[in-house]
Amino acid sequence: MKQTIKLSLIAASVLALTACNQKAQETAKVEEVKLETEIQQQAYGIGASVGNFLQKDLADKQALGIALDQELLMRGFKDALAGNAKLDDEKIREVLTALDTSVREKQTAKAEADAKKNKEEGQKYLAENAKKDGVTVTESGLQYEVLSTGEGKKPVATDIVQVHYKGTLLDGSEFDSSYSRNQPATFPLNQVIAGWTEGLQLMPVGSKFKFTIPSELGYGERNLGKIPANSTLIFEVELLEIQEDKEKPAE
């Protein structure tokens, strides 16, 4: 059933591609199609959705070095629609399984290469950053810079803290920010990445620090989308309060 659905999606995708490559007079006819009723809009919406999927899918494969012949895609759809497919169902399953395997292998190879590159770039950045005035390197490899110092208490790992922060990658791209959400973050200090658990314990309440966190103290080899595997992370963090203080009974 899963393979049948997949084949149907590919066939529908090819139909969308065919529509996008019509001759001039056929394109004019497509433009004349009316989208006045809901059922018309639904039908068109399905086609547009499939077209968007196909565009991204082909681009993703192209980026991996797999260039699919669009003319053959359209020919395969037309032949199948006419009941004259040049490949039988068994052969189609075979070649598409081989395609899936090739895609996965290339994705794995690219992920490994990207992770290696990120690790090397991070190590180089950390080595240079450690030489800058005002940067302190801890035994674990965490680097921090004091931007401003508060006069409150320092938290311990079991405390719940409230912070404002901005996180960026080495290229300056922002992957997370409580400032952007206009909402401070609250969390137990022992339930975040190791670089945060260690770094925030160095901060008196009211302070603002800049942390440069090696990948092994961050998210390691995990690829989280906005945070690629082996990324060195840069955070600016304000420690607003230790919430545990409010819960402890007065002595």
C-alpha positions, 0 to 999 in steps of 0.5 A: 500500500505504501508503495502504491501511494508513493507511485501515485504521488509520483504520477500526480507530480509528473502531471503537475510538471507537464502542466508547467511545461505546455506549449504557448497555446496550451498555457493560454488555455490553462490561464483561462481555467476558472477558479470561481467555485470551491470545488474548482479551487480544491482541484487546482489546490491539489495540483499546486500542492503536488507541483510545489512538492515536485519542485522541491523534491527535484531540487533536493535530488539535484543538490545531491547529484541526482538529476532526473530527466524531466522529459522522461518523467512526463513521458512515463506519466503519459504512457501510464495514463494511456495504459502503455507504460514501458516498465511493469509494476515490478520493474517500477518498484525495483527502480524506485527502491534503487532510487530511494537507496541512492538518495539515502546513501548520498544524504548520509554521505553529505551529512557526514561531510557537513558534520566534519566541516562544522567540527573543523570550523568550530575548532578553528573558531574556538582557538582564535576566540580564546585569544581575545581579550576578556574571553575566559576558557573553562576546563571543559572548553566552554568560553565566556565573556562578561558583558555586564555583571549583576549583584544577585546570587549565582544559581546552582544546577538544581535551580530553576532560572529565568533568562533572556537569550539569543543563539547564533551559529558561527556565520551569524545566523540566528536559530533561537531568541527569547528576545524575538518572542518577547518572552523570557525562558524558564527552565531547570538548569540541569535540563539544558545543554551542558554548556548552559548548565555550566555557564549560567552557574558562573553568572550572578543574577542581573548579569549578561554573558556571552558564551561560545559553546563547543559542539560537545557541550551543545547538541553534539552530532545531532542535526536539529535543522537550524542547528546542524550537527557538530555546531559551535554555538554562540549565546548572549544570555541575561540571567533575570532571576532564580525562581527557586529563591521564591520557593524556599522558606525564609530562614 
